[in-house]
């Protein structure tokens, strides 16, 4: 890397880090109504600048299209009036949530009279690195503020101008509530060197949250010197048990796969009991194929329709983010569980079944952050869980798993009250 560029990146990020550290205690101690005022004002600013944001977004989409960005990422990047309204509504929903800071999590008293409490506190300064999703700018900024954290946002270059327009609205909300604008900072540089610099800023950033494709997540996992909340790919499964109701299975599968193919909660693989494959699969596949969905199947599935592409081993572990679906027949629920735990990404997996024994077995034995019964995997979303929004879906085991909302962006400290006790 050019030495001058490295110096400028380092200087810039150090300045952002200092600003974040200065804002952190102010935000951590901000009153609940002050944070709510900032968020409601930000939502109002987004609504009032909706047309302007759409125009800026159209320019980002045009540049991304010329650069050869794929259809799934373009869908993630694109905003319209409906998506902007959803963005504003999500911020308002976050504002209306109970304040997660200062909550008494548990308490007890020791025989010597010491009274011990565990109380929720913010994580501190959170660095969020994400790709092609301008709504993440609003969600991440709002969630961090609500949870008393300071945010440093590094969006992908595809969505940079749109993200900047959204941050302008968030800053308007902060100003209206008398909170520092440095509570939410957008990195004013698109160079990839910024990511590398962020991952080493141990004096300024407490937690890194990557939200993007495998390459971004892999880089963060390998290079970060800062603890991370991992958001890995969504190779989600829907398993159709032999007790499934056919019409329910059809409606759920069409929604789980095709409602929006480019989101991490979209079903990518279907497993179906071999005992019902010949009676139920033809109708399911026709509905999918008629809607433009490519199907890649095992030998049994391929034999049912000559439009089916023969699946390879790679297909079982692929997150397509497109109108492509792999289908495999299994002997029973045990084989389905074994397949999902081997090939899945531990994100979201669902069973369609009436049999309560099969559903409980699935829920107990699937090793994923979210497991569902008779519901579309596209409900894997913080907003749909009543969290207002999410900063990502945690697929690791430490700290946060599943939708990462305001409560998941907190930690805790112990408060010990005594009356003069000394330790013998």
Secondary structure, DSSP 8 states (H G I E B T S, - for coil): --HHHHHHHHHHHHHHHHHHHHHHHHHHT--HHHHHHHHHHHHHHHHHTHHHHHHHHHHHHHHHHHTT--HHHHHHH---HHHHHHHHHHHHHHHHS---TT-EEEEEE-TTS-EEEEEEEE--EEEEEE-S-HHHHHHHHHHHHHTT-EEEEE--GGGHHHHHHHHHHHHHHHHHTT--GGGEEE-S---THHHHHHTT-TTT-SEEEEES-HHHHHHHHHH-SS-EE------EEEEE-TT--HHHHHHHHHHHHHS-TTSTTSEEEEEEEHHHHHHHHHHHHHHHHHTT-EEEE-HHHHHH-TT-EE--GGGGG----SSEEEEEEESSHHHHHHHHHHHS-SSEEEEE-S-HHHHHHHHHH--SSEEEESS-GGG-STTTTTSS--S-EE-SSSS--EE--TGGGEEEEEEEE-SS----
